[in-house]
């Protein structure tokens, strides 16, 4: 078990292999996302009806815009409240495409697909919705950012990393956690945040040295943190 305790039912031998493969895939995806300047990682809550509405950093409440519902429906968007940024810059809430798991690819038991229920909290791997020149990476982002730039911009609009949904469950909406979920805890999140901070060092040699020191001094709080660092070191060395 690479992530949080209870990531899958130990007695469920049918589910063990898919979950082990998913965990190994997640290690690879997290390592690549931490290295890729276009990838971002954060902790997000799917708000329920009783959740207090949030202001954006520009002090706007999205729901106060009379066109807000039309915008959301036209692009099939969902809103998530930002709980914490592991890597990247997020507003107090973000918008992504609502997941549609209607095909065998997205229902693949060897992938880690989040399920959004009111009150659930997920660590998500996302791609920036705009490139370094400020151009939108998708037509629907272009359209919405032109219609309402105060709502839809570089700190609120994101794409799914690796062209699908990859998420780790931090909190489920009830105590019936599904065995196929990969769970993540505070130690995992702390390791990811520390690694992301180390990777902000510009010089490759210094980044490598800092990561190697983390392993040598056993500074990681979790097994997945050590494995992610190992994968990153291989990627930095060019061994993909």
ZIMO-V337201 format. One record per helix or strand of 3 or more residues. SS is the DSSP state (2 for helix, 1 for strand). FROM is the first residue (numbers start at 0). TO is the last residue. If there is no record, write none. Layout:
((SS:FROM:TO) (SS:FROM:TO))
This chain:
((2:12:34) (1:38:44) (2:61:63) (2:67:73) (1:76:86) (1:92:96) (1:120:127) (2:138:146) (1:156:159) (2:160:162) (1:166:170) (2:185:197) (2:203:215) (2:222:235))
